[in-house]
């Protein structure tokens, strides 16, 4: 019974993660030291996410039909404020990932983040403690920056998280490691080595400059975002260079009555033709939100996303995935979806002060496939959060190794996530 032995071996290898769990009990106090306007604080977060997946009956794509995997994370974030104008922040993380060893497409596809080198880092500072088939125990310095507040400017230097754009699940102008839309663990965007200056140009305008660096200029990013607003309408202009791509983008959002509309449009000029296309690439996000008057209110968000970096048809997935240039772009977040088109619906409701429900639906309008993801979030106290969810796919499945839709061959997945924070 090699599958059973493999699962037992992975569970036995969880001893390091259990040690992490014991070490992650919330501290008695967050504030470690204070002297006037100077202080030292420590945030501690322990999070474990587990999934059980039932794959389609296709042994070529899924050697094991029933699989389980988990991700255990301990994150320590010291925050030092040596004065009112300076903040020094860091985040050290240990994580243990337990994944299927059977190969193929096993596991919760797109639900748990995969291990890959983060882009825009001069030095990764992400190293294994122990690795074996089905188990990876790693440590990472994910934040290390100093922020300076000087008059109209805020300057941040070091490893930090940067997010641009108006979209909720999707982004056209988000150039810095965006999440994929089905990721369950979206609390921490990966840090990049950057210099950022956000400068107020007046009461209604500002400029945001970001230089994100890697060991090679051809894989670095420099961009500026000009922002302004008038009444209920705001807009942004983005110009820059991401790796070797020239980038220009526009974003806007507006309140119209009790509804909100937002959009992003980005144009990329690539140095060489992308796989299956030319050098001129566009990305688009169109969305809106509205609160239904049911109970305490039910916020609804609808978004459409087009990515010219995506794959035109699901049958072409193996060809694109085998292309190193596409893998680099996908890992960097140039496209958040494998396909070119995606529709998303998000709805949420507070069922009680401690219990909330949410529903996410993502579909490819080209092939009619999608994933329905309902979840419940329980907050029994200030430090504990419990999330339970499902990922239910629909659409055409696969025949052999040929995929006939982008989401139809996604495993049916149940998820449980527990977060203890201080």
C-alpha positions in Angstrom: 0.0 0.0 0.0 2.5 2.7 -1.1 -0.2 5.5 -1.0 -1.0 4.7 2.6 2.6 4.5 3.6 3.3 7.8 1.9 0.5 9.5 3.8 1.7 8.0 7.1 5.2 9.2 6.4 4.0 12.7 5.7 1.9 12.8 8.9 4.9 11.5 10.9 7.0 14.3 9.4 4.6 16.8 11.0 6.6 16.8 14.2 8.4 20.0 13.3 5.1 21.7 12.6 3.6 20.5 15.9 6.6 22.1 17.6 5.8 25.3 15.8 2.2 25.1 17.1 3.5 24.8 20.7 5.8 27.8 20.2 3.1 29.9 18.7 0.9 30.4 21.7 0.0 34.1 21.8 2.2 36.2 24.1 0.8 37.8 27.2 1.4 41.3 25.8 2.0 42.6 22.3 3.9 45.7 23.6 7.3 44.7 24.7 8.8 48.1 25.5 7.7 51.8 25.5 9.6 55.0 26.5 7.7 58.1 25.5 7.2 58.1 21.7 9.5 55.1 21.3 8.2 51.5 21.4 8.9 47.9 20.5 6.0 45.5 19.7 5.8 41.9 18.5 3.0 40.4 16.5 2.8 36.6 16.5 0.6 34.7 14.1 0.2 30.9 13.8 -1.9 29.6 10.9 -2.6 26.1 9.7 -4.5 25.4 6.6 -5.5 21.9 5.6 -7.3 20.5 2.6 -8.8 17.2 1.5 -9.4 16.9 -2.2 -11.3 14.4 -4.4 -10.0 14.5 -7.9 -11.8 13.5 -11.1 -11.5 9.9 -12.1 -8.5 10.3 -14.4 -5.4 8.3 -13.3 -3.2 10.0 -15.8 -3.8 13.4 -14.3 -4.5 12.3 -10.8 -2.7 9.1 -9.7 -4.4 9.3 -6.3 -8.0 10.3 -6.4 -8.2 11.3 -2.7 -5.4 13.5 -1.4 -4.7 15.8 1.6 -2.3 18.6 2.1 -1.5 21.2 4.6 0.4 24.4 5.2 1.6 25.4 8.7 2.9 29.0 9.2 4.4 30.7 12.2 5.1 34.4 11.6 6.9 36.8 13.9 6.6 40.5 13.2 8.7 42.9 15.4 7.8 46.6 15.0 10.2 49.2 16.3 9.3 52.9 16.5 12.5 54.8 17.5 10.6 58.1 17.0 7.4 59.5 15.7 8.7 59.8 12.1 10.3 56.4 11.8 8.9 52.8 11.8 11.1 49.7 11.4 9.2 46.5 10.6 10.3 43.0 9.9 8.6 39.6 9.4 10.3 36.2 10.0 8.4 33.2 9.0 8.7 29.4 9.4 6.4 27.3 7.3 5.8 23.6 6.8 4.0 22.4 3.7 2.9 18.8 3.4 1.9 17.9 -0.2 1.0 14.8 -2.2 3.9 12.8 -3.5 2.0 11.0 -6.3 2.8 13.7 -8.9 0.3 14.6 -11.6 -2.1 17.5 -10.7 -2.9 16.1 -7.3 -3.7 18.5 -4.5 -5.9 21.5 -4.0 -5.0 23.2 -7.3 -4.7 27.0 -6.8 -6.0 26.9 -3.1 -2.7 26.7 -1.2 0.3 28.8 -2.4 3.1 26.9 -4.1 6.7 27.3 -3.3 8.6 29.5 -5.8 11.3 32.1 -5.6 9.7 35.5 -5.0 10.5 38.0 -7.8 12.1 41.4 -7.1 14.5 40.3 -4.5 18.2 41.0 -4.4 18.7 38.0 -2.0 15.9 35.5 -1.4 16.5 34.9 2.3 14.2 31.9 1.9 16.0 28.7 2.8 15.0 25.1 3.6 15.4 23.7 7.1 14.3 20.2 6.0 13.1 18.9 2.7 12.0 15.4 1.6 9.3 14.1 -0.8 6.0 15.5 0.3 7.4 17.7 3.0 9.1 21.1 3.0 10.1 23.0 6.2 11.4 26.5 5.3 12.3 29.7 6.9 12.0 33.2 5.3 12.6 36.8 6.0 9.5 38.2 4.3 9.7 41.8 5.6 12.6 44.1 6.6 12.0 47.7 5.9 12.2 51.2 7.4 9.5 53.8 6.8 10.3 57.5 7.1 7.6 60.2 7.4 8.9 63.5 6.3 6.4 66.3 5.6 4.3 65.4 2.5 6.3 62.3 1.8 6.5 58.8 3.1 9.6 56.9 2.1 9.9 53.1 2.6 13.1 51.3 2.0 13.7 47.5 2.2 11.7 44.3 1.9 8.0 45.3 1.8 4.6 44.5 0.3 3.3 46.7 -2.5 -0.2 46.5 -4.0 -1.7 48.7 -6.7 -5.0 48.8 -8.4 -8.7 49.0 -7.7 -9.7 45.3 -8.3 -10.8 43.0 -5.5 -9.8 39.6 -6.9 -8.0 40.8 -10.1 -5.6 43.5 -11.1 -4.4 44.9 -14.4 -1.9 47.4 -13.0 -0.8 45.3 -9.9 2.8 44.7 -10.9 4.1 43.3 -7.6 3.3 39.6 -6.9 -0.5 39.7 -6.8 -2.5 36.8 -5.4 -4.2 34.2 -7.6 -8.0 34.5 -7.3 -8.6 31.1 -5.6 -5.9 31.3 -2.9 -7.3 30.7 0.5 -4.3 32.2 2.4 -4.3 35.9 1.2 -3.3 37.6 4.4 0.3 38.4 3.5 1.5 39.4 0.0 5.1 38.3 -0.5 7.7 41.0 0.2 9.8 42.6 -2.4 13.1 44.5 -2.2 12.1 48.0 -3.0 12.4 51.7 -2.5 9.1 53.5 -2.4 8.3 57.2 -2.1 4.7 58.3 -1.8 4.5 62.1 -2.0 1.4 64.3 -1.6 1.2 66.9 -4.4 -1.7 68.7 -3.0 -5.0 68.2 -1.2 -6.3 65.9 -4.0 -3.2 64.5 -5.8 -0.2 62.4 -5.0 2.7 60.5 -6.7 3.8 57.0 -5.8 7.2 55.9 -7.1 8.4 52.3 -6.6 11.7 50.8 -7.6 11.7 47.0 -7.1 15.0 45.3 -7.5 16.6 42.0 -8.4 20.2 41.0 -9.1 19.6 41.8 -12.8 18.2 45.0 -14.2 16.3 43.0 -16.8 14.2 41.4 -14.0 13.7 44.6 -11.9 10.7 47.0 -12.0 10.4 50.7 -11.8 7.1 52.5 -12.0 5.3 55.6 -11.0 1.6 56.1 -10.1 -0.1 59.5 -10.3 -3.3 59.7 -8.3 -6.0 62.3 -8.0 -9.7 62.6 -7.1 -12.6 65.0 -7.5 -15.8 64.4 -5.5 -16.8 60.8 -5.9 -14.5 60.1 -8.9 -10.8 59.1 -8.6 -8.2 58.1 -11.1 -4.6 56.9 -11.5 -2.1 56.9 -14.3 0.7 54.3 -14.1 3.9 54.4 -16.2 6.9 52.2 -15.9 9.0 49.2 -16.9 8.5 45.7 -15.5 11.4 43.5 -16.2 11.8 44.3 -20.0 8.2 45.2 -20.6 7.1 48.8 -21.0 3.9 49.5 -19.0 1.2 52.1 -19.2 -2.1 51.9 -17.2 -5.2 53.7 -16.1 -7.5 53.0 -13.2 -10.6 54.7 -11.9 -13.4 54.2 -9.5 -16.6 56.2 -8.8 -19.6 56.1 -6.5 -22.9 56.2 -8.4 -25.8 56.4 -5.9 -25.4 53.4 -3.6 -23.2 51.5 -6.1 -19.5 51.6 -6.9 -17.8 51.1 -10.2 -14.1 50.5 -10.8 -11.9 49.6 -13.7 -8.3 49.1 -14.7 -6.7 49.0 -18.1 -3.0 48.3 -18.7 -0.9 48.1 -21.9 2.4 46.2 -22.1 5.0 46.3 -24.8 7.1 43.2 -24.6 10.6 42.8 -26.0 9.7 39.6 -27.8 6.4 38.1 -28.9 4.7 36.2 -26.0 3.8 32.6 -26.5 0.9 32.4 -29.0 0.7 36.2 -29.4 2.5 39.4 -30.4 4.4 42.1 -28.5 1.4 44.3 -27.6 -0.5 42.9 -24.6 -3.4 44.3 -22.7 -5.0 43.5 -19.4 -8.4 44.8 -18.2 -10.5 44.7 -15.1 -14.1 45.9 -14.9 -16.1 45.7 -11.7 -18.7 47.1 -9.4 -20.1 46.6 -5.9 -23.5 47.1 -4.3 -24.9 46.4 -0.8 -28.2 44.5 -0.8 -30.6 45.6 2.0 -30.9 42.1 3.5 -30.5 41.8 7.2 -27.4 43.9 8.2 -26.5 44.2 4.5 -25.0 41.8 1.9 -22.2 43.4 -0.1 -21.9 42.1 -3.7 -18.9 42.5 -5.9 -18.8 41.5 -9.6 -15.6 41.6 -11.7 -14.5 40.7 -15.2 -10.8 40.2 -16.0 -9.0 39.9 -19.3 -5.4 39.0 -19.5 -3.5 39.0 -22.8 -0.7 37.0 -21.1 -3.2 34.1 -20.5 -3.7 30.9 -22.4 -6.4 31.1 -25.2 -7.7 27.6 -24.9 -7.5 24.9 -22.1 -6.2 22.3 -24.6 -3.0 24.5 -25.0 -2.2 24.4 -21.2 0.6 21.7 -21.6 2.3 23.7 -24.4 2.3 27.0 -22.4 3.3 25.4 -19.1 6.3 23.8 -20.8 7.5 27.2 -22.0 10.0 28.7 -19.6 9.1 32.2 -20.5 5.4 31.6 -19.6 6.3 30.0 -16.3 8.4 33.0 -15.4 5.6 35.4 -16.2 3.0 33.3 -14.3 5.2 32.9 -11.3 5.9 36.7 -11.3 2.1 37.4 -11.4 2.0 38.9 -14.9 -1.2 36.9 -15.3 -3.2 35.8 -12.2 -5.3 33.3 -14.2 -4.2 30.5 -16.6 -6.9 31.6 -19.1 -7.5 34.9 -20.8 -11.1 35.6 -19.4 -12.6 35.3 -16.0 -15.8 36.4 -14.3 -16.1 36.6 -10.6 -18.9 37.1 -8.1 -18.3 37.8 -4.4 -20.9 38.0 -1.7 -20.6 38.2 2.1 -22.9 38.5 5.1 -22.5 38.7 8.9 -24.8 36.0 10.4 -23.9 37.1 13.9 -21.2 39.1 15.6 -18.9 36.1 15.6 -20.0 34.3 12.4 -19.7 35.4 8.8 -20.5 33.7 5.5 -19.0 34.4 2.1 -19.4 33.1 -1.4 -16.9 33.4 -4.3 -17.7 32.2 -7.8 -15.1 32.3 -10.6 -15.9 31.2 -14.2 -14.3 31.2 -17.6 -17.0 32.6 -20.0 -15.2 31.1 -23.0 -15.5 27.4 -22.0 -18.3 27.7 -19.3 -16.2 26.1 -16.5 -15.8 27.6 -13.0 -15.4 27.1 -9.3 -17.9 27.8 -6.6 -16.3 28.5 -3.2 -18.6 29.1 -0.2 -17.1 29.5 3.3 -17.9 30.3 6.9 -15.7 32.3 9.2 -16.0 32.0 13.0 -14.3 34.5 15.4 -14.9 33.2 18.9 -12.4 35.7 20.3 -10.0 38.4 19.4 -7.2 36.0 18.8 -8.8 33.0 17.1 -10.3 32.8 13.6 -11.6 29.5 12.1 -12.4 29.3 8.4 -14.2 26.4 6.7 -14.8 26.3 3.0 -15.5 24.3 -0.1 -14.2 24.5 -3.7 -16.8 23.0 -6.1 -15.8 22.9 -9.8 -18.0 22.6 -12.8 -17.4 22.3 -16.5 -16.0 19.9 -19.1 -13.4 17.4 -17.7 -10.3 15.9 -19.3 -9.8 13.0 -21.5 -6.5 11.4 -20.9 -4.0 14.3 -20.5 -6.1 16.7 -22.6 -7.9 19.4 -20.6 -11.1 20.6 -22.1 -11.8 23.5 -19.8 -9.8 25.6 -17.3 -11.7 24.7 -14.2 -13.6 21.5 -15.0 -10.8 19.2 -13.9 -10.2 21.0 -10.6 -10.5 18.7 -7.6 -13.5 19.0 -5.3 -11.8 20.4 -2.2 -12.7 20.9 1.5 -10.6 23.4 3.5 -10.2 24.2 7.1 -8.0 27.0 8.3 -7.2 28.0 11.9 -5.5 31.3 12.8 -4.2 32.2 16.2 -2.9 35.8 16.4 -1.6 38.2 19.0 
